[in-house]
């Protein structure tokens, strides 16, 4: 839940999520899941 909260509160990169939650600091297997959560939970960037 901490990862989802970080993303919905503005963390829009894996590094930002990592600094707020310590996610992706182990073997790196969850990096793809964090990237996917960012894609799904962040509003699309306007061009």
PyMOL Python script that loads the backbone (N, CA, C, O; Angstrom):
from pymol import cmd

cmd.read_pdbstr("""\
ATOM      1  N   UNK A   1       0.821  -1.189   0.000  1.00  0.00           N
ATOM      2  CA  UNK A   1       0.000   0.000   0.000  1.00  0.00           C
ATOM      3  C   UNK A   1       0.868   1.257   0.000  1.00  0.00           C
ATOM      4  O   UNK A   1       0.471   2.277  -0.564  1.00  0.00           O
ATOM      5  N   UNK A   2       2.040   1.200   0.620  1.00  0.00           N
ATOM      6  CA  UNK A   2       2.934   2.358   0.642  1.00  0.00           C
ATOM      7  C   UNK A   2       3.336   2.779  -0.765  1.00  0.00           C
ATOM      8  O   UNK A   2       3.443   3.972  -1.049  1.00  0.00           O
ATOM      9  N   UNK A   3       3.559   1.810  -1.647  1.00  0.00           N
ATOM     10  CA  UNK A   3       3.968   2.113  -3.018  1.00  0.00           C
ATOM     11  C   UNK A   3       2.840   2.826  -3.752  1.00  0.00           C
ATOM     12  O   UNK A   3       3.076   3.831  -4.423  1.00  0.00           O
ATOM     13  N   UNK A   4       1.632   2.323  -3.633  1.00  0.00           N
ATOM     14  CA  UNK A   4       0.484   2.950  -4.288  1.00  0.00           C
ATOM     15  C   UNK A   4       0.279   4.361  -3.750  1.00  0.00           C
ATOM     16  O   UNK A   4       0.037   5.289  -4.522  1.00  0.00           O
ATOM     17  N   UNK A   5       0.374   4.530  -2.445  1.00  0.00           N
ATOM     18  CA  UNK A   5       0.223   5.866  -1.857  1.00  0.00           C
ATOM     19  C   UNK A   5       1.294   6.815  -2.369  1.00  0.00           C
ATOM     20  O   UNK A   5       0.998   7.972  -2.669  1.00  0.00           O
ATOM     21  N   UNK A   6       2.520   6.351  -2.473  1.00  0.00           N
ATOM     22  CA  UNK A   6       3.603   7.202  -2.973  1.00  0.00           C
ATOM     23  C   UNK A   6       3.312   7.657  -4.399  1.00  0.00           C
ATOM     24  O   UNK A   6       3.507   8.825  -4.734  1.00  0.00           O
ATOM     25  N   UNK A   7       2.848   6.738  -5.235  1.00  0.00           N
ATOM     26  CA  UNK A   7       2.558   7.067  -6.634  1.00  0.00           C
ATOM     27  C   UNK A   7       1.396   8.051  -6.728  1.00  0.00           C
ATOM     28  O   UNK A   7       1.477   9.037  -7.461  1.00  0.00           O
ATOM     29  N   UNK A   8       0.327   7.793  -5.999  1.00  0.00           N
ATOM     30  CA  UNK A   8      -0.828   8.692  -6.081  1.00  0.00           C
ATOM     31  C   UNK A   8      -0.542  10.050  -5.444  1.00  0.00           C
ATOM     32  O   UNK A   8      -1.255  11.019  -5.702  1.00  0.00           O
ATOM     33  N   UNK A   9       0.493  10.121  -4.618  1.00  0.00           N
ATOM     34  CA  UNK A   9       0.889  11.399  -4.019  1.00  0.00           C
ATOM     35  C   UNK A   9       1.982  12.104  -4.806  1.00  0.00           C
ATOM     36  O   UNK A   9       2.541  13.094  -4.336  1.00  0.00           O
ATOM     37  N   UNK A  10       2.298  11.600  -6.017  1.00  0.00           N
ATOM     38  CA  UNK A  10       3.191  12.348  -6.886  1.00  0.00           C
ATOM     39  C   UNK A  10       4.488  11.687  -7.298  1.00  0.00           C
ATOM     40  O   UNK A  10       5.201  12.232  -8.140  1.00  0.00           O
ATOM     41  N   UNK A  11       4.822  10.538  -6.743  1.00  0.00           N
ATOM     42  CA  UNK A  11       6.047   9.854  -7.168  1.00  0.00           C
ATOM     43  C   UNK A  11       5.800   9.272  -8.557  1.00  0.00           C
ATOM     44  O   UNK A  11       5.019   8.333  -8.709  1.00  0.00           O
ATOM     45  N   UNK A  12       6.460   9.826  -9.565  1.00  0.00           N
ATOM     46  CA  UNK A  12       6.165   9.424 -10.945  1.00  0.00           C
ATOM     47  C   UNK A  12       7.325   8.710 -11.621  1.00  0.00           C
ATOM     48  O   UNK A  12       7.354   8.589 -12.846  1.00  0.00           O
ATOM     49  N   UNK A  13       8.278   8.241 -10.832  1.00  0.00           N
ATOM     50  CA  UNK A  13       9.385   7.458 -11.383  1.00  0.00           C
ATOM     51  C   UNK A  13       9.766   6.382 -10.375  1.00  0.00           C
ATOM     52  O   UNK A  13       9.434   6.473  -9.193  1.00  0.00           O
ATOM     53  N   UNK A  14      10.463   5.370 -10.860  1.00  0.00           N
ATOM     54  CA  UNK A  14      10.917   4.302  -9.968  1.00  0.00           C
ATOM     55  C   UNK A  14      11.821   4.883  -8.883  1.00  0.00           C
ATOM     56  O   UNK A  14      11.729   4.487  -7.722  1.00  0.00           O
ATOM     57  N   UNK A  15      12.688   5.814  -9.254  1.00  0.00           N
ATOM     58  CA  UNK A  15      13.591   6.428  -8.269  1.00  0.00           C
ATOM     59  C   UNK A  15      12.813   7.177  -7.188  1.00  0.00           C
ATOM     60  O   UNK A  15      13.175   7.116  -6.012  1.00  0.00           O
ATOM     61  N   UNK A  16      11.757   7.875  -7.573  1.00  0.00           N
ATOM     62  CA  UNK A  16      10.952   8.603  -6.590  1.00  0.00           C
ATOM     63  C   UNK A  16      10.245   7.640  -5.643  1.00  0.00           C
ATOM     64  O   UNK A  16      10.193   7.876  -4.436  1.00  0.00           O
ATOM     65  N   UNK A  17       9.702   6.558  -6.188  1.00  0.00           N
ATOM     66  CA  UNK A  17       9.055   5.546  -5.348  1.00  0.00           C
ATOM     67  C   UNK A  17      10.086   4.916  -4.416  1.00  0.00           C
ATOM     68  O   UNK A  17       9.820   4.700  -3.234  1.00  0.00           O
ATOM     69  N   UNK A  18      11.254   4.627  -4.956  1.00  0.00           N
ATOM     70  CA  UNK A  18      12.331   4.023  -4.162  1.00  0.00           C
ATOM     71  C   UNK A  18      12.714   4.919  -2.985  1.00  0.00           C
ATOM     72  O   UNK A  18      12.887   4.434  -1.867  1.00  0.00           O
ATOM     73  N   UNK A  19      12.846   6.209  -3.228  1.00  0.00           N
ATOM     74  CA  UNK A  19      13.273   7.113  -2.156  1.00  0.00           C
ATOM     75  C   UNK A  19      12.212   7.263  -1.069  1.00  0.00           C
ATOM     76  O   UNK A  19      12.540   7.551   0.082  1.00  0.00           O
ATOM     77  N   UNK A  20      10.949   7.071  -1.425  1.00  0.00           N
ATOM     78  CA  UNK A  20       9.874   7.212  -0.446  1.00  0.00           C
ATOM     79  C   UNK A  20       9.527   5.910   0.265  1.00  0.00           C
ATOM     80  O   UNK A  20       9.031   5.941   1.391  1.00  0.00           O
ATOM     81  N   UNK A  21       9.778   4.765  -0.373  1.00  0.00           N
ATOM     82  CA  UNK A  21       9.284   3.496   0.182  1.00  0.00           C
ATOM     83  C   UNK A  21      10.359   2.426   0.336  1.00  0.00           C
ATOM     84  O   UNK A  21      10.105   1.396   0.962  1.00  0.00           O
ATOM     85  N   UNK A  22      11.532   2.635  -0.209  1.00  0.00           N
ATOM     86  CA  UNK A  22      12.605   1.633  -0.239  1.00  0.00           C
ATOM     87  C   UNK A  22      12.261   0.440  -1.129  1.00  0.00           C
ATOM     88  O   UNK A  22      12.922  -0.595  -1.042  1.00  0.00           O
ATOM     89  N   UNK A  23      11.250   0.560  -1.975  1.00  0.00           N
ATOM     90  CA  UNK A  23      10.931  -0.493  -2.943  1.00  0.00           C
ATOM     91  C   UNK A  23      12.050  -0.567  -3.974  1.00  0.00           C
ATOM     92  O   UNK A  23      12.749   0.421  -4.195  1.00  0.00           O
ATOM     93  N   UNK A  24      12.224  -1.686  -4.587  1.00  0.00           N
ATOM     94  CA  UNK A  24      13.200  -1.984  -5.649  1.00  0.00           C
ATOM     95  C   UNK A  24      14.636  -1.929  -5.164  1.00  0.00           C
ATOM     96  O   UNK A  24      15.541  -1.745  -5.977  1.00  0.00           O
ATOM     97  N   UNK A  25      14.878  -2.081  -3.876  1.00  0.00           N
ATOM     98  CA  UNK A  25      16.242  -2.008  -3.366  1.00  0.00           C
ATOM     99  C   UNK A  25      16.889  -3.384  -3.226  1.00  0.00           C
ATOM    100  O   UNK A  25      18.074  -3.477  -2.905  1.00  0.00           O
ATOM    101  N   UNK A  26      16.131  -4.445  -3.460  1.00  0.00           N
ATOM    102  CA  UNK A  26      16.681  -5.785  -3.324  1.00  0.00           C
ATOM    103  C   UNK A  26      17.223  -6.293  -4.638  1.00  0.00           C
ATOM    104  O   UNK A  26      18.103  -5.680  -5.242  1.00  0.00           O
ATOM    105  N   UNK A  27      16.697  -7.404  -5.072  1.00  0.00           N
ATOM    106  CA  UNK A  27      17.180  -8.042  -6.295  1.00  0.00           C
ATOM    107  C   UNK A  27      16.660  -7.371  -7.557  1.00  0.00           C
ATOM    108  O   UNK A  27      17.101  -7.706  -8.656  1.00  0.00           O
ATOM    109  N   UNK A  28      15.740  -6.439  -7.423  1.00  0.00           N
ATOM    110  CA  UNK A  28      15.227  -5.715  -8.579  1.00  0.00           C
ATOM    111  C   UNK A  28      14.053  -6.378  -9.263  1.00  0.00           C
ATOM    112  O   UNK A  28      13.596  -5.912 -10.307  1.00  0.00           O
ATOM    113  N   UNK A  29      13.560  -7.460  -8.688  1.00  0.00           N
ATOM    114  CA  UNK A  29      12.470  -8.174  -9.355  1.00  0.00           C
ATOM    115  C   UNK A  29      11.159  -7.394  -9.352  1.00  0.00           C
ATOM    116  O   UNK A  29      10.295  -7.657 -10.189  1.00  0.00           O
ATOM    117  N   UNK A  30      10.991  -6.462  -8.455  1.00  0.00           N
ATOM    118  CA  UNK A  30       9.728  -5.725  -8.413  1.00  0.00           C
ATOM    119  C   UNK A  30       9.769  -4.430  -9.221  1.00  0.00           C
ATOM    120  O   UNK A  30       8.770  -3.713  -9.277  1.00  0.00           O
ATOM    121  N   UNK A  31      10.891  -4.122  -9.841  1.00  0.00           N
ATOM    122  CA  UNK A  31      11.003  -2.877 -10.605  1.00  0.00           C
ATOM    123  C   UNK A  31       9.949  -2.808 -11.700  1.00  0.00           C
ATOM    124  O   UNK A  31       9.330  -1.762 -11.893  1.00  0.00           O
ATOM    125  N   UNK A  32       9.735  -3.904 -12.421  1.00  0.00           N
ATOM    126  CA  UNK A  32       8.731  -3.898 -13.490  1.00  0.00           C
ATOM    127  C   UNK A  32       7.332  -3.680 -12.934  1.00  0.00           C
ATOM    128  O   UNK A  32       6.519  -2.995 -13.555  1.00  0.00           O
ATOM    129  N   UNK A  33       7.042  -4.257 -11.769  1.00  0.00           N
ATOM    130  CA  UNK A  33       5.728  -4.057 -11.167  1.00  0.00           C
ATOM    131  C   UNK A  33       5.541  -2.597 -10.755  1.00  0.00           C
ATOM    132  O   UNK A  33       4.457  -2.040 -10.934  1.00  0.00           O
ATOM    133  N   UNK A  34       6.576  -1.977 -10.210  1.00  0.00           N
ATOM    134  CA  UNK A  34       6.488  -0.566  -9.832  1.00  0.00           C
ATOM    135  C   UNK A  34       6.300   0.293 -11.081  1.00  0.00           C
ATOM    136  O   UNK A  34       5.495   1.224 -11.073  1.00  0.00           O
ATOM    137  N   UNK A  35       7.033  -0.009 -12.151  1.00  0.00           N
ATOM    138  CA  UNK A  35       6.865   0.733 -13.403  1.00  0.00           C
ATOM    139  C   UNK A  35       5.436   0.627 -13.910  1.00  0.00           C
ATOM    140  O   UNK A  35       4.863   1.616 -14.369  1.00  0.00           O
ATOM    141  N   UNK A  36       4.863  -0.552 -13.832  1.00  0.00           N
ATOM    142  CA  UNK A  36       3.491  -0.767 -14.305  1.00  0.00           C
ATOM    143  C   UNK A  36       2.489  -0.007 -13.436  1.00  0.00           C
ATOM    144  O   UNK A  36       1.542   0.584 -13.955  1.00  0.00           O
ATOM    145  N   UNK A  37       2.692  -0.019 -12.124  1.00  0.00           N
ATOM    146  CA  UNK A  37       1.814   0.747 -11.241  1.00  0.00           C
ATOM    147  C   UNK A  37       1.869   2.234 -11.572  1.00  0.00           C
ATOM    148  O   UNK A  37       0.842   2.913 -11.571  1.00  0.00           O
ATOM    149  N   UNK A  38       3.063   2.736 -11.852  1.00  0.00           N
ATOM    150  CA  UNK A  38       3.204   4.146 -12.229  1.00  0.00           C
ATOM    151  C   UNK A  38       2.413   4.422 -13.504  1.00  0.00           C
ATOM    152  O   UNK A  38       1.711   5.430 -13.593  1.00  0.00           O
ATOM    153  N   UNK A  39       2.521   3.532 -14.490  1.00  0.00           N
ATOM    154  CA  UNK A  39       1.773   3.698 -15.744  1.00  0.00           C
ATOM    155  C   UNK A  39       0.274   3.742 -15.486  1.00  0.00           C
ATOM    156  O   UNK A  39      -0.440   4.545 -16.087  1.00  0.00           O
ATOM    157  N   UNK A  40      -0.204   2.885 -14.596  1.00  0.00           N
ATOM    158  CA  UNK A  40      -1.643   2.772 -14.356  1.00  0.00           C
ATOM    159  C   UNK A  40      -2.195   3.868 -13.452  1.00  0.00           C
ATOM    160  O   UNK A  40      -3.349   4.268 -13.604  1.00  0.00           O
ATOM    161  N   UNK A  41      -1.391   4.358 -12.518  1.00  0.00           N
ATOM    162  CA  UNK A  41      -1.903   5.274 -11.504  1.00  0.00           C
ATOM    163  C   UNK A  41      -1.597   6.744 -11.758  1.00  0.00           C
ATOM    164  O   UNK A  41      -2.274   7.616 -11.214  1.00  0.00           O
ATOM    165  N   UNK A  42      -0.597   7.030 -12.568  1.00  0.00           N
ATOM    166  CA  UNK A  42      -0.251   8.429 -12.843  1.00  0.00           C
ATOM    167  C   UNK A  42      -1.068   8.937 -14.018  1.00  0.00           C
ATOM    168  O   UNK A  42      -1.266   8.221 -15.000  1.00  0.00           O
ATOM    169  N   UNK A  43      -1.540  10.163 -13.919  1.00  0.00           N
ATOM    170  CA  UNK A  43      -2.243  10.725 -15.074  1.00  0.00           C
ATOM    171  C   UNK A  43      -1.271  10.878 -16.240  1.00  0.00           C
ATOM    172  O   UNK A  43      -0.086  11.133 -16.026  1.00  0.00           O
ATOM    173  N   UNK A  44      -1.754  10.728 -17.460  1.00  0.00           N
ATOM    174  CA  UNK A  44      -0.859  10.870 -18.615  1.00  0.00           C
ATOM    175  C   UNK A  44      -0.278  12.277 -18.685  1.00  0.00           C
ATOM    176  O   UNK A  44      -0.943  13.261 -18.360  1.00  0.00           O
ATOM    177  N   UNK A  45       0.977  12.348 -19.115  1.00  0.00           N
ATOM    178  CA  UNK A  45       1.623  13.651 -19.263  1.00  0.00           C
ATOM    179  C   UNK A  45       1.054  14.357 -20.478  1.00  0.00           C
ATOM    180  O   UNK A  45       0.867  13.753 -21.534  1.00  0.00           O
ATOM    181  N   UNK A  46       0.781  15.639 -20.317  1.00  0.00           N
ATOM    182  CA  UNK A  46       0.274  16.428 -21.436  1.00  0.00           C
ATOM    183  C   UNK A  46       1.433  16.890 -22.284  1.00  0.00           C
ATOM    184  O   UNK A  46       2.492  17.248 -21.769  1.00  0.00           O
ATOM    185  N   UNK A  47       1.226  16.882 -23.590  1.00  0.00           N
ATOM    186  CA  UNK A  47       2.286  17.297 -24.514  1.00  0.00           C
ATOM    187  C   UNK A  47       2.143  18.733 -24.910  1.00  0.00           C
ATOM    188  O   UNK A  47       2.953  19.244 -25.683  1.00  0.00           O
TER     189      UNK A  47
END
""", "prot")
cmd.dss("prot")
cmd.show_as("cartoon", "prot")
cmd.util.cbc("prot")
cmd.orient("prot")
